[in-house]
């Protein structure tokens, strides 16, 4: 579209910026609480929480405290909460069997949230890394992260989470064919209404460091994840992966990380017109928090500005650790 503008002074672009009312009338993108998904970390124990040192303001909570946090999130109007388990090294195994146990931390937490805050949507993470002694999202055989055997395990994980009451499944593993396998299994087991938000374009990023601290994966990881997560230099590949996951039954798609990949968000939204999300990951959060704590940036303002940037890039929603703080500001 080519804008039609009268020459200056008939056209003065500043006219529409001169008051809050005019700026509001002309605003193209708006951030609301409805755009937020809150990622939370859950750990063993009762009535306890532990700060995550590399993520100021973020804590690991026991199941009962996550349920209380969900009540708070629901009261703030946050539509969804996403669960990530912290698993001690002693509980991690080569076979990752805890990943699909009905009583693992994730599935306990799903049930607790549904009891305490039934109106909030519960999202989960589907990948083997919280349970894998090797720290990888898939099984490791002779140094290789194997695809098809991993997909079979992810299907079992998905079915266990669906049976526990999850509303949104988030396959974050980046294995080939996992969306189709999970969707087929959900259909055959009577979970037709469970939605899939696929981590379709997940990059092998250095911005995940604090998250790996939060879930206890930093010490466990051997090698890197570059054979299954995307090369940061690629954009066209992201569109191919999104197309594949949609064709296999994904309802929504995600780009991860967020702010360094806003171009990918825009390309995905423009190409497919489907619900598109971004994850403002731990490294992004930690950078903004560190700068705010040092007095270098206005924390509240940069938080909201960064989140609005996702909307401008075409995102329908954002997974962000800022969700409760942002919701309080947005709700006044």
C-alpha positions in Angstrom: 0.0 0.0 0.0 1.4 3.4 -1.0 0.3 6.2 1.5 -1.3 9.3 0.0 0.1 12.3 1.8 -0.5 16.0 1.1 2.6 18.1 0.9 3.8 20.0 4.0 2.2 22.1 5.6 -1.2 20.6 4.6 0.1 17.3 5.9 1.7 17.5 9.4 2.3 14.1 10.8 2.6 15.4 14.3 -1.0 16.4 14.4 -2.0 12.9 15.4 0.6 12.8 18.2 -0.3 15.9 20.0 -2.5 14.5 22.8 -3.1 11.2 24.5 -6.6 11.0 23.0 -5.4 11.5 19.4 -2.6 9.0 20.0 -5.0 6.5 21.3 -7.4 6.9 18.3 -4.5 6.4 15.8 -2.8 3.5 17.6 -2.4 0.5 15.3 -1.4 -2.1 17.9 -2.5 -2.5 21.5 -1.2 -4.8 24.3 -3.8 -6.3 26.7 -3.8 -8.9 29.4 -5.4 -11.3 26.9 -2.1 -11.5 25.1 -0.1 -13.0 28.0 0.9 -16.6 28.9 2.8 -16.9 32.1 5.6 -19.6 32.3 6.1 -20.9 35.8 8.6 -23.4 37.3 7.5 -26.2 39.6 9.6 -28.2 42.0 9.1 -31.0 44.6 8.1 -30.2 48.2 5.3 -28.3 49.9 4.6 -24.6 50.6 8.0 -23.5 49.4 9.7 -21.5 46.7 13.3 -20.9 45.6 14.6 -17.9 43.7 16.2 -18.5 40.3 19.4 -16.5 40.6 19.8 -15.7 36.9 16.2 -14.6 36.6 15.6 -11.8 39.1 12.0 -12.0 40.4 11.4 -15.5 39.2 11.1 -18.5 41.5 10.6 -22.2 41.5 7.4 -23.1 43.4 6.0 -26.2 44.9 2.8 -27.6 43.4 0.6 -26.0 46.0 2.2 -22.6 45.5 1.9 -22.9 41.7 -1.8 -23.4 42.3 -2.0 -20.3 44.4 -0.1 -18.4 41.7 -2.6 -19.6 39.2 -5.4 -18.2 41.3 -3.6 -14.8 41.3 -3.1 -15.0 37.5 -6.7 -15.8 37.0 -7.7 -12.8 39.1 -5.5 -10.6 36.9 -7.2 -11.8 33.8 -4.1 -13.8 32.5 -5.7 -16.4 30.2 -3.0 -19.1 30.4 -0.2 -20.5 32.5 2.6 -22.7 31.2 4.3 -25.4 33.4 8.0 -26.3 33.4 9.2 -28.9 36.0 12.5 -28.7 37.9 13.8 -32.2 38.2 16.7 -33.1 40.5 19.7 -34.9 38.8 19.0 -37.9 41.0 15.6 -38.4 39.4 16.8 -38.1 35.8 17.3 -41.3 33.8 18.4 -42.6 30.4 14.9 -43.9 29.6 13.2 -40.7 30.8 10.2 -42.7 32.1 9.2 -40.1 34.5 8.2 -37.9 31.5 5.0 -39.8 31.0 4.2 -40.8 34.6 0.7 -39.7 35.6 2.1 -38.5 38.9 5.1 -36.5 37.7 5.4 -32.8 38.7 3.8 -31.5 35.6 0.7 -33.7 35.8 0.3 -33.1 39.5 0.4 -29.4 38.8 -2.1 -29.5 36.0 -4.6 -31.1 38.3 -3.8 -28.7 41.2 -4.3 -25.7 38.9 -7.6 -27.1 37.5 -8.9 -27.5 41.0 -7.8 -24.0 42.2 -8.3 -21.9 39.1 -10.6 -23.7 36.7 -11.0 -20.8 34.3 -7.3 -20.4 33.4 -5.9 -22.5 30.5 -3.1 -24.8 31.4 -0.2 -25.2 28.9 2.5 -27.8 29.2 5.9 -28.5 27.8 6.6 -31.6 25.8 10.3 -32.5 25.6 12.4 -35.0 27.4 15.1 -32.6 28.7 13.7 -32.2 32.3 13.9 -36.0 32.8 16.9 -36.9 30.6 20.2 -37.6 32.4 21.9 -36.2 29.2 19.9 -32.9 29.3 18.7 -33.3 25.7 15.1 -33.0 24.4 15.4 -36.5 22.9 17.0 -39.9 23.6 20.8 -40.0 23.1 22.2 -43.1 21.3 25.9 -43.3 20.6 26.1 -39.5 20.8 23.2 -38.9 18.4 19.8 -37.5 19.4 17.5 -40.0 17.8 14.3 -38.8 16.3 11.7 -41.6 15.9 12.2 -43.3 19.3 12.0 -39.9 20.8 8.7 -39.2 19.0 7.2 -42.4 20.5 8.1 -41.1 24.0 6.7 -37.6 23.3 3.4 -39.2 22.3 3.2 -41.0 25.7 4.1 -37.7 27.4 1.3 -35.8 25.5 -1.3 -38.4 26.4 -0.4 -38.3 30.1 -0.7 -34.5 30.1 -4.0 -34.6 28.2 -5.4 -37.2 30.7 -4.3 -34.9 33.6 -6.4 -32.1 32.1 -4.0 -29.9 30.1 -5.7 -27.5 27.7 -2.7 -26.7 25.5 0.2 -29.0 24.7 3.5 -27.3 23.8 5.9 -29.7 21.9 9.2 -27.9 22.3 11.5 -30.7 21.2 11.9 -30.0 17.5 11.8 -33.6 16.4 10.5 -34.3 12.9 7.0 -35.7 12.8 6.1 -35.2 16.4 3.0 -33.0 15.8 1.4 -35.6 13.5 2.1 -38.4 15.9 0.7 -36.5 18.9 -2.4 -35.3 17.0 -3.2 -38.8 15.8 -2.8 -40.2 19.4 -5.0 -37.5 20.9 -7.7 -38.2 18.4 -7.6 -42.0 18.9 -7.6 -41.6 22.7 -10.6 -39.2 22.9 -8.7 -36.0 23.4 -10.0 -34.3 20.3 -10.4 -30.9 22.0 -6.8 -30.6 23.4 -5.0 -27.9 21.4 -1.4 -28.0 20.3 0.8 -24.9 20.3 3.8 -26.1 18.5 7.3 -24.7 19.0 7.6 -24.7 15.3 10.5 -22.3 14.8 12.7 -22.8 17.8 16.3 -21.6 17.3 19.5 -23.0 18.8 19.9 -19.8 20.9 22.3 -18.6 23.5 19.4 -16.7 25.1 18.1 -19.9 26.9 20.9 -20.0 29.6 18.9 -18.8 32.6 16.0 -21.1 31.7 18.3 -24.1 31.8 19.4 -22.9 35.3 15.7 -22.7 36.3 14.9 -26.3 35.3 18.2 -27.8 36.3 19.4 -28.6 32.8 22.6 -26.6 32.7 24.7 -29.2 34.5 23.0 -32.2 32.8 23.5 -31.1 29.1 26.2 -32.8 27.2 27.1 -31.2 23.9 24.6 -28.8 22.3 21.2 -28.9 20.6 22.2 -27.7 17.1 21.2 -30.9 15.4 17.6 -30.4 16.2 17.0 -26.7 17.0 17.2 -24.2 14.2 20.3 -22.4 12.9 19.9 -18.7 13.9 20.9 -17.7 10.4 17.9 -19.3 8.7 14.5 -17.7 8.0 13.0 -19.7 5.1 13.4 -22.9 7.1 11.2 -21.4 9.8 8.4 -21.1 7.2 8.8 -24.6 6.1 8.7 -25.9 9.6 5.6 -23.9 10.4 3.9 -25.2 7.3 4.8 -28.8 8.2 3.5 -28.5 11.7 0.2 -26.9 10.6 -0.3 -29.6 8.0 0.2 -32.2 10.8 -2.4 -30.8 13.1 -1.0 -27.9 15.1 -3.6 -25.3 16.1 -1.1 -22.5 16.9 2.6 -22.0 16.3 5.4 -20.3 18.2 8.7 -18.6 17.4 11.4 -18.9 20.1 13.3 -16.8 21.2 11.3 -13.6 20.8 12.9 -10.2 20.4 15.9 -11.3 18.3 13.5 -13.1 15.9 10.7 -10.5 15.4 11.3 -10.7 11.7 10.4 -14.4 11.8 7.2 -13.6 13.8 6.1 -11.2 11.1 6.9 -13.6 8.2 5.0 -16.4 9.9 1.9 -14.3 10.5 1.9 -12.8 7.0 2.4 -16.2 5.4 -0.1 -18.3 7.3 -2.5 -16.0 9.2 -2.8 -18.5 12.1 -2.5 -17.8 15.8 1.1 -16.9 16.2 3.0 -16.7 19.5 6.5 -15.8 20.6 8.4 -16.7 23.7 10.2 -13.8 25.4 12.8 -16.2 26.8 14.8 -16.2 30.0 17.8 -14.4 28.5 15.6 -11.6 27.2 13.9 -11.3 30.6 17.2 -11.4 32.5 18.7 -8.6 30.3 15.9 -6.2 30.9 15.7 -7.0 34.6 19.4 -6.5 35.1 19.4 -3.2 33.3 16.4 -2.0 35.3 17.9 -3.1 38.6 21.0 -1.2 37.8 19.0 1.9 37.0 20.0 2.0 33.4 16.4 1.5 32.1 12.9 2.2 33.4 11.8 -1.4 34.1 8.1 -0.9 33.7 8.4 1.1 30.5 10.8 -1.2 28.7 8.8 -4.3 29.8 5.6 -3.0 28.2 7.4 -1.6 25.2 9.1 -4.9 24.5 5.8 -6.8 24.8 4.1 -4.3 22.5 6.8 -5.0 19.9 5.6 -8.6 19.7 2.1 -7.4 18.8 3.5 -5.0 16.2 5.4 -7.9 14.7 2.2 -9.9 14.2 2.0 -12.0 17.4 -1.3 -12.9 18.9 0.2 -13.6 22.2 3.5 -13.8 24.2 4.9 -16.2 26.7 6.6 -14.0 29.2 7.9 -14.1 32.8 6.7 -10.5 33.0 3.1 -11.6 32.7 1.9 -10.8 36.3 3.7 -7.5 36.5 2.5 -6.5 33.0 -1.1 -7.5 33.9 -1.1 -5.3 37.0 0.1 -2.3 35.0 -2.3 -3.0 32.1 -5.2 -3.4 34.6 -4.3 -0.2 36.3 
